[in-house]
Amino acid sequence: MPRTKGNKNRPKTNITKDYASRIVEKQEAIASLNTEIASIQKAIEEQKNTLKEKKTEAEAVLKKLLASGMSADEILEKLK
């Protein structure tokens, strides 16, 4: 009778690490990912603040140009 294929034919793997060391490794990985997430969130907040500043600056320039008598079409042409 031929041997069945599947799990019975595979060699058994040696588990050299115990569960405690695996848990420690996973906790270290989680900690490093959490610090990476925090740094990414900080970068996003900085970029948001930069965009808000630029938006405020652009609005001020637009108001200045409109107050000087320039039409919206002329302002759009300058932006191109």
C-alpha positions in Angstrom: 0.0 0.0 0.0 1.5 3.4 -1.0 2.1 6.1 1.6 -0.3 9.0 1.8 0.9 12.4 0.8 0.6 15.4 3.1 1.7 16.1 6.6 3.0 12.6 7.3 5.7 13.0 4.6 7.1 16.3 5.9 10.1 16.2 8.3 9.3 17.5 11.8 10.6 21.0 12.5 12.7 21.7 15.5 11.2 24.3 17.8 14.3 25.9 19.3 12.7 28.9 20.8 10.4 28.8 23.7 7.2 30.7 24.0 8.6 33.3 26.4 11.3 34.4 24.0 8.8 34.6 21.2 6.6 36.8 23.3 9.5 39.1 24.1 10.4 39.4 20.4 6.8 40.3 19.5 6.6 42.9 22.3 9.8 44.5 21.0 8.4 44.6 17.5 5.2 46.1 18.8 7.2 48.8 20.7 9.2 49.7 17.6 6.1 49.9 15.5 4.4 52.1 18.1 7.4 54.5 18.0 7.3 54.6 14.2 3.6 55.3 14.2 4.1 58.2 16.7 6.8 59.7 14.5 4.6 59.5 11.4 1.7 61.1 13.3 4.1 63.9 14.4 5.2 64.4 10.8 1.6 64.6 9.6 0.7 67.2 12.3 3.7 69.3 11.2 2.6 69.1 7.6 -0.9 70.1 8.6 0.4 73.1 10.4 2.5 74.1 7.4 -0.4 73.8 5.1 -2.6 75.9 7.4 0.1 78.6 7.4 0.4 78.6 3.6 -3.4 78.7 3.3 -3.6 81.8 5.6 -0.8 83.4 3.6 -2.5 82.7 0.3 -5.8 84.1 1.6 -4.0 87.3 2.8 -2.4 87.8 -0.7 -5.8 87.2 -2.4 -7.5 89.7 -0.2 -4.7 92.2 -0.9 -5.0 91.7 -4.6 -8.8 92.0 -4.6 -8.6 95.1 -2.5 -6.2 96.7 -5.0 -8.9 96.4 -7.7 -7.8 93.3 -9.5 -10.5 91.0 -10.8 -10.7 87.3 -10.0 -10.0 86.5 -13.7 -6.8 88.6 -13.6 -5.7 86.8 -10.4 -6.3 83.4 -12.0 -4.2 84.4 -15.0 -1.3 85.4 -12.7 -1.5 82.0 -11.0 -1.1 80.2 -14.3 
